[in-house]
């Protein structure tokens, strides 16, 4: 007999594998809310708030941050 809980646990197992593969590809990560984003040609300016980041294996939290990105 096949139950619904089997389907749920099977899909959880697959998503954990996908997350592990994705995590290996990410070296630096910033998660935050944005207050403002502006763009001028290839230059983007961002004002971020209430965030956390993992840079070179170190975790940081911040209440406000600004950044410029060039694409």
N, C-alpha and C positions, 0 to 999 in steps of 0.2 A: 504494500500500500504506500502511496506517495502522499506526503503531507505538505501543507503550505510552509511550515517551518523549515523543511528541507530546501525548498526553493529560496527562502530568505537567506539561510546560512550559506548556500552555494554562491549566491550573488555577492555576499559579503566577502567570501574568500577570494573571488576574482578581483574585486575592487581593491582589496589589500595588496594583491600582487601588482596591480597597475600603479598604485600609490608608491610602492617600494621602488619600482622602475623609474617613475617620475622623480622621486626624491633623489635618486642617484645622479640625475641630470642637472639638478639645481644646485649651484654653488653659492649664490647670494640671493636673498629674498627679502622684500619689504612688503609688509601688509599694513595698511593704514586707511583711514578715511581721507578723502581729499576735500579741501576747502575751495581751492582755486587752481585752475589749469589754464595756461595761456600758451599760444604758439606763435612764433614768428619765423617763417621759412622752415628751416630744419632744427630750430632751437625751441625746446619746450621748457616752460617753467612751471613748477608745481609747489603748492603749499599743502602739506599733509598734516594731519592731527591724529592723536591717540593711536599710535602705531607701534609696531615691533618689527625688528629686522634681524636677520642672521647674516652676518658679514664675516667671511673667512672663518666660519665655525664658531663665532662668538655671537651671543644673543644680546640685543639692546632693546630697550623700550624708550619711547619718547612721547611728549605731549604735543610738540609742534616741530616740524622740520620743513626746510625748503630745499629745492633741488633744481638743477638745470640738466637737461638731457639733449644731446645732439644725435640726430639720426642720419 
